């Protein structure tokens, strides 16, 4: 009398292994992508006399300042072109 069919046992072990790897990959994949996203964010602290044009010229010297400013405004949801000292701006990824 066989209590356990070897084929069914192998099939169940295989399904459990695949499910385990899927869960493991999902959990650690989410943690890794969240960490990568946070690591890439760079902030600029506005100083007295700074303008969006000056920030763009300093932070992206090889890029058209107008393109950088457009990205800066959209990324930080700015409603005007004026910035205030102490304000933190999230810089676009280059």
Secondary structure, 3 states (H helix, E strand, C coil): CCCCCHHHHHHHHHHHHHHHHHHHHHHHHHHHHHHHHHHCCEEEECCCCCCHHHHHHHHCCCCCHHHHHHHHHHHHCCCCCCCCCCCEEEECCC
